[in-house]
Structures are given as C-alpha cells and as structure tokens.
Amino acid sequence: MTKYQSLMEKSEAEERLAIKFAQKGEQALAQFHKNASNGFKEKARNLTIEEVEEEI
C-alpha cells in the first residue's frame, strides 16, 4: 500500500463516521470527522510524486 492510498483510506473511513454521526443527529461529531476526512485528503494532495509512490 502506498502512502497516498493509506491517506485516502483514512479519509474515507472518517467520512463514513461523519455520515453515521450525522444520521444520529450528532452534528458536532459529524463535523469533526468530516474535517478529519478533509485533512487526510489535503495531506494526500500535498504529497510529492516520490511520497505518493512510497510504500508503507
């Protein structure tokens, strides 16, 4: 698995949590996990080509 794949999987997991909390009416927790999801996506976007291909 590459560093990019790992970050994107973490982003997707956080997004799923955000959806679950939103469905339960827990808006603060939903927003927290949505922000975490966005943070992982941003980290993935900022990787260099070498870092994207790096296996972890």
CHARMM internal coordinates of N, CA and C (Angstrom, degrees):
IC EDIT
DIST 1 N 1 CA 1.4486
DIST 1 CA 1 C 1.5292
ANGL 1 N 1 CA 1 C 107.94
DIST 1 C 2 N 1.3046
ANGL 1 CA 1 C 2 N 114.94
DIHE 1 N 1 CA 1 C 2 N 137.90
DIST 2 N 2 CA 1.4597
ANGL 1 C 2 N 2 CA 119.10
DIHE 1 CA 1 C 2 N 2 CA 179.19
DIST 2 CA 2 C 1.5270
ANGL 2 N 2 CA 2 C 110.27
DIHE 1 C 2 N 2 CA 2 C -88.77
DIST 2 C 3 N 1.3104
ANGL 2 CA 2 C 3 N 114.27
DIHE 2 N 2 CA 2 C 3 N 165.93
DIST 3 N 3 CA 1.4679
ANGL 2 C 3 N 3 CA 120.26
DIHE 2 CA 2 C 3 N 3 CA 178.26
DIST 3 CA 3 C 1.5377
ANGL 3 N 3 CA 3 C 110.27
DIHE 2 C 3 N 3 CA 3 C -60.45
DIST 3 C 4 N 1.3378
ANGL 3 CA 3 C 4 N 115.70
DIHE 3 N 3 CA 3 C 4 N -40.58
DIST 4 N 4 CA 1.4623
ANGL 3 C 4 N 4 CA 120.51
DIHE 3 CA 3 C 4 N 4 CA 179.37
DIST 4 CA 4 C 1.5303
ANGL 4 N 4 CA 4 C 110.65
DIHE 3 C 4 N 4 CA 4 C -61.87
DIST 4 C 5 N 1.3217
ANGL 4 CA 4 C 5 N 116.53
DIHE 4 N 4 CA 4 C 5 N -47.48
DIST 5 N 5 CA 1.4630
ANGL 4 C 5 N 5 CA 120.39
DIHE 4 CA 4 C 5 N 5 CA 179.90
DIST 5 CA 5 C 1.5250
ANGL 5 N 5 CA 5 C 111.41
DIHE 4 C 5 N 5 CA 5 C -60.22
DIST 5 C 6 N 1.3163
ANGL 5 CA 5 C 6 N 116.06
DIHE 5 N 5 CA 5 C 6 N -41.41
DIST 6 N 6 CA 1.4563
ANGL 5 C 6 N 6 CA 120.70
DIHE 5 CA 5 C 6 N 6 CA 179.80
DIST 6 CA 6 C 1.5294
ANGL 6 N 6 CA 6 C 111.18
DIHE 5 C 6 N 6 CA 6 C -61.49
DIST 6 C 7 N 1.3172
ANGL 6 CA 6 C 7 N 116.59
DIHE 6 N 6 CA 6 C 7 N -46.28
DIST 7 N 7 CA 1.4651
ANGL 6 C 7 N 7 CA 120.22
DIHE 6 CA 6 C 7 N 7 CA -179.87
DIST 7 CA 7 C 1.5285
ANGL 7 N 7 CA 7 C 111.46
DIHE 6 C 7 N 7 CA 7 C -64.30
DIST 7 C 8 N 1.3244
ANGL 7 CA 7 C 8 N 116.70
DIHE 7 N 7 CA 7 C 8 N -39.53
DIST 8 N 8 CA 1.4580
ANGL 7 C 8 N 8 CA 119.33
DIHE 7 CA 7 C 8 N 8 CA 179.96
DIST 8 CA 8 C 1.5275
ANGL 8 N 8 CA 8 C 111.47
DIHE 7 C 8 N 8 CA 8 C -69.38
DIST 8 C 9 N 1.3192
ANGL 8 CA 8 C 9 N 117.81
DIHE 8 N 8 CA 8 C 9 N -35.11
DIST 9 N 9 CA 1.4638
ANGL 8 C 9 N 9 CA 120.33
DIHE 8 CA 8 C 9 N 9 CA 175.87
DIST 9 CA 9 C 1.5297
ANGL 9 N 9 CA 9 C 111.00
DIHE 8 C 9 N 9 CA 9 C -65.60
DIST 9 C 10 N 1.3255
ANGL 9 CA 9 C 10 N 115.91
DIHE 9 N 9 CA 9 C 10 N -40.30
DIST 10 N 10 CA 1.4671
ANGL 9 C 10 N 10 CA 119.50
DIHE 9 CA 9 C 10 N 10 CA 176.95
DIST 10 CA 10 C 1.5251
ANGL 10 N 10 CA 10 C 110.09
DIHE 9 C 10 N 10 CA 10 C -63.20
DIST 10 C 11 N 1.3253
ANGL 10 CA 10 C 11 N 116.89
DIHE 10 N 10 CA 10 C 11 N -40.67
DIST 11 N 11 CA 1.4593
ANGL 10 C 11 N 11 CA 121.40
DIHE 10 CA 10 C 11 N 11 CA 178.49
DIST 11 CA 11 C 1.5204
ANGL 11 N 11 CA 11 C 110.84
DIHE 10 C 11 N 11 CA 11 C -60.87
DIST 11 C 12 N 1.3298
ANGL 11 CA 11 C 12 N 116.56
DIHE 11 N 11 CA 11 C 12 N -45.08
DIST 12 N 12 CA 1.4612
ANGL 11 C 12 N 12 CA 120.63
DIHE 11 CA 11 C 12 N 12 CA -179.90
DIST 12 CA 12 C 1.5273
ANGL 12 N 12 CA 12 C 111.59
DIHE 11 C 12 N 12 CA 12 C -65.07
DIST 12 C 13 N 1.3292
ANGL 12 CA 12 C 13 N 117.12
DIHE 12 N 12 CA 12 C 13 N -38.40
DIST 13 N 13 CA 1.4643
ANGL 12 C 13 N 13 CA 120.73
DIHE 12 CA 12 C 13 N 13 CA 178.49
DIST 13 CA 13 C 1.5292
ANGL 13 N 13 CA 13 C 110.44
DIHE 12 C 13 N 13 CA 13 C -64.29
DIST 13 C 14 N 1.3158
ANGL 13 CA 13 C 14 N 116.82
DIHE 13 N 13 CA 13 C 14 N -42.21
DIST 14 N 14 CA 1.4702
ANGL 13 C 14 N 14 CA 120.63
DIHE 13 CA 13 C 14 N 14 CA 178.23
DIST 14 CA 14 C 1.5213
ANGL 14 N 14 CA 14 C 110.97
DIHE 13 C 14 N 14 CA 14 C -65.55
DIST 14 C 15 N 1.3154
ANGL 14 CA 14 C 15 N 116.42
DIHE 14 N 14 CA 14 C 15 N -36.78
DIST 15 N 15 CA 1.4617
ANGL 14 C 15 N 15 CA 119.83
DIHE 14 CA 14 C 15 N 15 CA 179.06
DIST 15 CA 15 C 1.5356
ANGL 15 N 15 CA 15 C 110.93
DIHE 14 C 15 N 15 CA 15 C -65.85
DIST 15 C 16 N 1.3361
ANGL 15 CA 15 C 16 N 116.60
DIHE 15 N 15 CA 15 C 16 N -39.39
DIST 16 N 16 CA 1.4651
ANGL 15 C 16 N 16 CA 120.11
DIHE 15 CA 15 C 16 N 16 CA 176.55
DIST 16 CA 16 C 1.5252
ANGL 16 N 16 CA 16 C 110.67
DIHE 15 C 16 N 16 CA 16 C -62.70
DIST 16 C 17 N 1.3347
ANGL 16 CA 16 C 17 N 116.74
DIHE 16 N 16 CA 16 C 17 N -41.02
DIST 17 N 17 CA 1.4665
ANGL 16 C 17 N 17 CA 120.03
DIHE 16 CA 16 C 17 N 17 CA 176.88
DIST 17 CA 17 C 1.5268
ANGL 17 N 17 CA 17 C 111.08
DIHE 16 C 17 N 17 CA 17 C -62.97
DIST 17 C 18 N 1.3216
ANGL 17 CA 17 C 18 N 116.22
DIHE 17 N 17 CA 17 C 18 N -41.30
DIST 18 N 18 CA 1.4640
ANGL 17 C 18 N 18 CA 120.12
DIHE 17 CA 17 C 18 N 18 CA 179.31
DIST 18 CA 18 C 1.5262
ANGL 18 N 18 CA 18 C 110.54
DIHE 17 C 18 N 18 CA 18 C -59.66
DIST 18 C 19 N 1.3118
ANGL 18 CA 18 C 19 N 116.60
DIHE 18 N 18 CA 18 C 19 N -42.18
DIST 19 N 19 CA 1.4611
ANGL 18 C 19 N 19 CA 120.88
DIHE 18 CA 18 C 19 N 19 CA 179.84
DIST 19 CA 19 C 1.5227
ANGL 19 N 19 CA 19 C 110.40
DIHE 18 C 19 N 19 CA 19 C -64.49
DIST 19 C 20 N 1.3278
ANGL 19 CA 19 C 20 N 116.86
DIHE 19 N 19 CA 19 C 20 N -43.97
DIST 20 N 20 CA 1.4674
ANGL 19 C 20 N 20 CA 120.55
DIHE 19 CA 19 C 20 N 20 CA 179.63
DIST 20 CA 20 C 1.5269
ANGL 20 N 20 CA 20 C 111.18
DIHE 19 C 20 N 20 CA 20 C -60.11
DIST 20 C 21 N 1.3269
ANGL 20 CA 20 C 21 N 116.29
DIHE 20 N 20 CA 20 C 21 N -45.62
DIST 21 N 21 CA 1.4620
ANGL 20 C 21 N 21 CA 118.99
DIHE 20 CA 20 C 21 N 21 CA -179.27
DIST 21 CA 21 C 1.5257
ANGL 21 N 21 CA 21 C 111.22
DIHE 20 C 21 N 21 CA 21 C -68.02
DIST 21 C 22 N 1.3138
ANGL 21 CA 21 C 22 N 117.39
DIHE 21 N 21 CA 21 C 22 N -36.17
DIST 22 N 22 CA 1.4681
ANGL 21 C 22 N 22 CA 120.13
DIHE 21 CA 21 C 22 N 22 CA 178.40
DIST 22 CA 22 C 1.5223
ANGL 22 N 22 CA 22 C 110.22
DIHE 21 C 22 N 22 CA 22 C -64.24
DIST 22 C 23 N 1.3211
ANGL 22 CA 22 C 23 N 117.18
DIHE 22 N 22 CA 22 C 23 N -39.66
DIST 23 N 23 CA 1.4645
ANGL 22 C 23 N 23 CA 120.85
DIHE 22 CA 22 C 23 N 23 CA 179.10
DIST 23 CA 23 C 1.5264
ANGL 23 N 23 CA 23 C 111.55
DIHE 22 C 23 N 23 CA 23 C -65.70
DIST 23 C 24 N 1.3391
ANGL 23 CA 23 C 24 N 116.36
DIHE 23 N 23 CA 23 C 24 N -28.72
DIST 24 N 24 CA 1.4665
ANGL 23 C 24 N 24 CA 120.68
DIHE 23 CA 23 C 24 N 24 CA 178.59
DIST 24 CA 24 C 1.5215
ANGL 24 N 24 CA 24 C 111.99
DIHE 23 C 24 N 24 CA 24 C -85.09
DIST 24 C 25 N 1.3286
ANGL 24 CA 24 C 25 N 117.34
DIHE 24 N 24 CA 24 C 25 N -3.91
DIST 25 N 25 CA 1.4554
ANGL 24 C 25 N 25 CA 121.12
DIHE 24 CA 24 C 25 N 25 CA -179.78
DIST 25 CA 25 C 1.5178
ANGL 25 N 25 CA 25 C 113.80
DIHE 24 C 25 N 25 CA 25 C 85.39
DIST 25 C 26 N 1.3204
ANGL 25 CA 25 C 26 N 117.58
DIHE 25 N 25 CA 25 C 26 N 10.55
DIST 26 N 26 CA 1.4643
ANGL 25 C 26 N 26 CA 122.49
DIHE 25 CA 25 C 26 N 26 CA 179.45
DIST 26 CA 26 C 1.5323
ANGL 26 N 26 CA 26 C 109.01
DIHE 25 C 26 N 26 CA 26 C -91.21
DIST 26 C 27 N 1.3152
ANGL 26 CA 26 C 27 N 115.52
DIHE 26 N 26 CA 26 C 27 N 78.68
DIST 27 N 27 CA 1.4565
ANGL 26 C 27 N 27 CA 120.22
DIHE 26 CA 26 C 27 N 27 CA -172.92
DIST 27 CA 27 C 1.5279
ANGL 27 N 27 CA 27 C 113.76
DIHE 26 C 27 N 27 CA 27 C -65.43
DIST 27 C 28 N 1.3160
ANGL 27 CA 27 C 28 N 117.74
DIHE 27 N 27 CA 27 C 28 N -36.91
DIST 28 N 28 CA 1.4681
ANGL 27 C 28 N 28 CA 120.29
DIHE 27 CA 27 C 28 N 28 CA -179.32
DIST 28 CA 28 C 1.5258
ANGL 28 N 28 CA 28 C 110.57
DIHE 27 C 28 N 28 CA 28 C -64.79
DIST 28 C 29 N 1.3313
ANGL 28 CA 28 C 29 N 116.86
DIHE 28 N 28 CA 28 C 29 N -44.62
DIST 29 N 29 CA 1.4592
ANGL 28 C 29 N 29 CA 120.27
DIHE 28 CA 28 C 29 N 29 CA 178.61
DIST 29 CA 29 C 1.5270
ANGL 29 N 29 CA 29 C 111.02
DIHE 28 C 29 N 29 CA 29 C -68.88
DIST 29 C 30 N 1.3182
ANGL 29 CA 29 C 30 N 116.93
DIHE 29 N 29 CA 29 C 30 N -36.40
DIST 30 N 30 CA 1.4630
ANGL 29 C 30 N 30 CA 120.35
DIHE 29 CA 29 C 30 N 30 CA 177.42
DIST 30 CA 30 C 1.5272
ANGL 30 N 30 CA 30 C 109.83
DIHE 29 C 30 N 30 CA 30 C -61.93
DIST 30 C 31 N 1.3193
ANGL 30 CA 30 C 31 N 116.77
DIHE 30 N 30 CA 30 C 31 N -43.90
DIST 31 N 31 CA 1.4708
ANGL 30 C 31 N 31 CA 120.39
DIHE 30 CA 30 C 31 N 31 CA 179.99
DIST 31 CA 31 C 1.5248
ANGL 31 N 31 CA 31 C 110.80
DIHE 30 C 31 N 31 CA 31 C -66.28
DIST 31 C 32 N 1.3261
ANGL 31 CA 31 C 32 N 116.93
DIHE 31 N 31 CA 31 C 32 N -39.76
DIST 32 N 32 CA 1.4627
ANGL 31 C 32 N 32 CA 120.85
DIHE 31 CA 31 C 32 N 32 CA 177.99
DIST 32 CA 32 C 1.5246
ANGL 32 N 32 CA 32 C 110.51
DIHE 31 C 32 N 32 CA 32 C -57.54
DIST 32 C 33 N 1.3323
ANGL 32 CA 32 C 33 N 116.68
DIHE 32 N 32 CA 32 C 33 N -49.37
DIST 33 N 33 CA 1.4606
ANGL 32 C 33 N 33 CA 120.48
DIHE 32 CA 32 C 33 N 33 CA -177.28
DIST 33 CA 33 C 1.5275
ANGL 33 N 33 CA 33 C 111.74
DIHE 32 C 33 N 33 CA 33 C -71.10
DIST 33 C 34 N 1.3221
ANGL 33 CA 33 C 34 N 118.02
DIHE 33 N 33 CA 33 C 34 N -31.26
DIST 34 N 34 CA 1.4655
ANGL 33 C 34 N 34 CA 120.49
DIHE 33 CA 33 C 34 N 34 CA 175.26
DIST 34 CA 34 C 1.5302
ANGL 34 N 34 CA 34 C 109.68
DIHE 33 C 34 N 34 CA 34 C -66.08
DIST 34 C 35 N 1.3247
ANGL 34 CA 34 C 35 N 116.63
DIHE 34 N 34 CA 34 C 35 N -41.37
DIST 35 N 35 CA 1.4670
ANGL 34 C 35 N 35 CA 120.32
DIHE 34 CA 34 C 35 N 35 CA 177.15
DIST 35 CA 35 C 1.5213
ANGL 35 N 35 CA 35 C 110.91
DIHE 34 C 35 N 35 CA 35 C -64.14
DIST 35 C 36 N 1.3263
ANGL 35 CA 35 C 36 N 117.11
DIHE 35 N 35 CA 35 C 36 N -39.72
DIST 36 N 36 CA 1.4668
ANGL 35 C 36 N 36 CA 120.43
DIHE 35 CA 35 C 36 N 36 CA 177.27
DIST 36 CA 36 C 1.5291
ANGL 36 N 36 CA 36 C 110.03
DIHE 35 C 36 N 36 CA 36 C -62.89
DIST 36 C 37 N 1.3141
ANGL 36 CA 36 C 37 N 116.78
DIHE 36 N 36 CA 36 C 37 N -42.31
DIST 37 N 37 CA 1.4659
ANGL 36 C 37 N 37 CA 121.79
DIHE 36 CA 36 C 37 N 37 CA 177.19
DIST 37 CA 37 C 1.5274
ANGL 37 N 37 CA 37 C 110.46
DIHE 36 C 37 N 37 CA 37 C -58.34
DIST 37 C 38 N 1.3048
ANGL 37 CA 37 C 38 N 116.01
DIHE 37 N 37 CA 37 C 38 N -47.67
DIST 38 N 38 CA 1.4647
ANGL 37 C 38 N 38 CA 120.53
DIHE 37 CA 37 C 38 N 38 CA 179.18
DIST 38 CA 38 C 1.5264
ANGL 38 N 38 CA 38 C 111.48
DIHE 37 C 38 N 38 CA 38 C -62.44
DIST 38 C 39 N 1.3318
ANGL 38 CA 38 C 39 N 116.75
DIHE 38 N 38 CA 38 C 39 N -36.74
DIST 39 N 39 CA 1.4639
ANGL 38 C 39 N 39 CA 120.82
DIHE 38 CA 38 C 39 N 39 CA 178.59
DIST 39 CA 39 C 1.5205
ANGL 39 N 39 CA 39 C 112.16
DIHE 38 C 39 N 39 CA 39 C -63.70
DIST 39 C 40 N 1.3243
ANGL 39 CA 39 C 40 N 116.78
DIHE 39 N 39 CA 39 C 40 N -42.87
DIST 40 N 40 CA 1.4648
ANGL 39 C 40 N 40 CA 119.93
DIHE 39 CA 39 C 40 N 40 CA 177.98
DIST 40 CA 40 C 1.5275
ANGL 40 N 40 CA 40 C 111.05
DIHE 39 C 40 N 40 CA 40 C -65.32
DIST 40 C 41 N 1.3306
ANGL 40 CA 40 C 41 N 117.23
DIHE 40 N 40 CA 40 C 41 N -38.99
DIST 41 N 41 CA 1.4705
ANGL 40 C 41 N 41 CA 120.51
DIHE 40 CA 40 C 41 N 41 CA 177.36
DIST 41 CA 41 C 1.5191
ANGL 41 N 41 CA 41 C 110.54
DIHE 40 C 41 N 41 CA 41 C -63.21
DIST 41 C 42 N 1.3174
ANGL 41 CA 41 C 42 N 115.98
DIHE 41 N 41 CA 41 C 42 N -42.14
DIST 42 N 42 CA 1.4642
ANGL 41 C 42 N 42 CA 120.42
DIHE 41 CA 41 C 42 N 42 CA -179.63
DIST 42 CA 42 C 1.5241
ANGL 42 N 42 CA 42 C 110.65
DIHE 41 C 42 N 42 CA 42 C -64.37
DIST 42 C 43 N 1.3304
ANGL 42 CA 42 C 43 N 117.09
DIHE 42 N 42 CA 42 C 43 N -41.97
DIST 43 N 43 CA 1.4649
ANGL 42 C 43 N 43 CA 120.02
DIHE 42 CA 42 C 43 N 43 CA 176.64
DIST 43 CA 43 C 1.5198
ANGL 43 N 43 CA 43 C 110.76
DIHE 42 C 43 N 43 CA 43 C -60.12
DIST 43 C 44 N 1.3300
ANGL 43 CA 43 C 44 N 116.77
DIHE 43 N 43 CA 43 C 44 N -41.87
DIST 44 N 44 CA 1.4652
ANGL 43 C 44 N 44 CA 121.04
DIHE 43 CA 43 C 44 N 44 CA 179.58
DIST 44 CA 44 C 1.5253
ANGL 44 N 44 CA 44 C 110.67
DIHE 43 C 44 N 44 CA 44 C -63.34
DIST 44 C 45 N 1.3167
ANGL 44 CA 44 C 45 N 116.85
DIHE 44 N 44 CA 44 C 45 N -41.05
DIST 45 N 45 CA 1.4744
ANGL 44 C 45 N 45 CA 120.92
DIHE 44 CA 44 C 45 N 45 CA 179.90
DIST 45 CA 45 C 1.5173
ANGL 45 N 45 CA 45 C 112.57
DIHE 44 C 45 N 45 CA 45 C -66.66
DIST 45 C 46 N 1.3102
ANGL 45 CA 45 C 46 N 117.23
DIHE 45 N 45 CA 45 C 46 N -28.38
DIST 46 N 46 CA 1.4602
ANGL 45 C 46 N 46 CA 120.89
DIHE 45 CA 45 C 46 N 46 CA -176.79
DIST 46 CA 46 C 1.5230
ANGL 46 N 46 CA 46 C 114.20
DIHE 45 C 46 N 46 CA 46 C -89.57
DIST 46 C 47 N 1.3273
ANGL 46 CA 46 C 47 N 118.23
DIHE 46 N 46 CA 46 C 47 N 1.49
DIST 47 N 47 CA 1.4555
ANGL 46 C 47 N 47 CA 120.76
DIHE 46 CA 46 C 47 N 47 CA 178.85
DIST 47 CA 47 C 1.5300
ANGL 47 N 47 CA 47 C 110.40
DIHE 46 C 47 N 47 CA 47 C -70.01
DIST 47 C 48 N 1.3202
ANGL 47 CA 47 C 48 N 115.32
DIHE 47 N 47 CA 47 C 48 N 146.95
DIST 48 N 48 CA 1.4608
ANGL 47 C 48 N 48 CA 119.53
DIHE 47 CA 47 C 48 N 48 CA 172.28
DIST 48 CA 48 C 1.5204
ANGL 48 N 48 CA 48 C 108.61
DIHE 47 C 48 N 48 CA 48 C -77.07
DIST 48 C 49 N 1.3051
ANGL 48 CA 48 C 49 N 117.60
DIHE 48 N 48 CA 48 C 49 N 167.27
DIST 49 N 49 CA 1.4684
ANGL 48 C 49 N 49 CA 121.14
DIHE 48 CA 48 C 49 N 49 CA 179.32
DIST 49 CA 49 C 1.5161
ANGL 49 N 49 CA 49 C 110.20
DIHE 48 C 49 N 49 CA 49 C -59.55
DIST 49 C 50 N 1.3143
ANGL 49 CA 49 C 50 N 116.44
DIHE 49 N 49 CA 49 C 50 N -40.19
DIST 50 N 50 CA 1.4712
ANGL 49 C 50 N 50 CA 119.86
DIHE 49 CA 49 C 50 N 50 CA 178.38
DIST 50 CA 50 C 1.5168
ANGL 50 N 50 CA 50 C 111.42
DIHE 49 C 50 N 50 CA 50 C -62.49
DIST 50 C 51 N 1.3244
ANGL 50 CA 50 C 51 N 116.37
DIHE 50 N 50 CA 50 C 51 N -41.41
DIST 51 N 51 CA 1.4634
ANGL 50 C 51 N 51 CA 120.94
DIHE 50 CA 50 C 51 N 51 CA -179.59
DIST 51 CA 51 C 1.5297
ANGL 51 N 51 CA 51 C 111.22
DIHE 50 C 51 N 51 CA 51 C -69.63
DIST 51 C 52 N 1.3310
ANGL 51 CA 51 C 52 N 117.15
DIHE 51 N 51 CA 51 C 52 N -36.13
DIST 52 N 52 CA 1.4635
ANGL 51 C 52 N 52 CA 121.19
DIHE 51 CA 51 C 52 N 52 CA 179.54
DIST 52 CA 52 C 1.5266
ANGL 52 N 52 CA 52 C 110.46
DIHE 51 C 52 N 52 CA 52 C -60.75
DIST 52 C 53 N 1.3231
ANGL 52 CA 52 C 53 N 116.22
DIHE 52 N 52 CA 52 C 53 N -39.74
DIST 53 N 53 CA 1.4614
ANGL 52 C 53 N 53 CA 121.05
DIHE 52 CA 52 C 53 N 53 CA -176.41
DIST 53 CA 53 C 1.5236
ANGL 53 N 53 CA 53 C 112.64
DIHE 52 C 53 N 53 CA 53 C -85.00
DIST 53 C 54 N 1.3254
ANGL 53 CA 53 C 54 N 117.43
DIHE 53 N 53 CA 53 C 54 N -9.55
DIST 54 N 54 CA 1.4566
ANGL 53 C 54 N 54 CA 122.15
DIHE 53 CA 53 C 54 N 54 CA -176.79
DIST 54 CA 54 C 1.5245
ANGL 54 N 54 CA 54 C 111.49
DIHE 53 C 54 N 54 CA 54 C -65.65
DIST 54 C 55 N 1.3038
ANGL 54 CA 54 C 55 N 115.49
DIHE 54 N 54 CA 54 C 55 N 127.00
DIST 55 N 55 CA 1.4731
ANGL 54 C 55 N 55 CA 120.83
DIHE 54 CA 54 C 55 N 55 CA 177.73
DIST 55 CA 55 C 1.5236
ANGL 55 N 55 CA 55 C 108.56
DIHE 54 C 55 N 55 CA 55 C -81.47
DIST 55 C 56 N 1.3268
ANGL 55 CA 55 C 56 N 115.43
DIHE 55 N 55 CA 55 C 56 N 142.56
DIST 56 N 56 CA 1.4695
ANGL 55 C 56 N 56 CA 119.18
DIHE 55 CA 55 C 56 N 56 CA 176.68
DIST 56 CA 56 C 1.4980
ANGL 56 N 56 CA 56 C 110.44
DIHE 55 C 56 N 56 CA 56 C -121.61
END
COOR INIT
IC SEED 1 N 1 CA 1 C
IC BUILD
